[in-house]
């Protein structure tokens, strides 16, 4: 199991936090040894985002979990769905 200790603003992450959010970038960095292993990662809504899910899929991994739709890095839907009027 991996861990990253928060040491202040001087820590640089391997993944872009503007794309994944700080918590998503940390999650991807912690999962780095397990990438390309075809495993499923179960995530809560704190570190999950469409960008994290897409990146995991690009690395031959999968994710399952909840997603907060009001999170800053979650894109807004383009239009109304068929269930909305």
Order of alpha helices (4+ residues) and beta strands (2+ residues): alpha-beta-alpha-beta
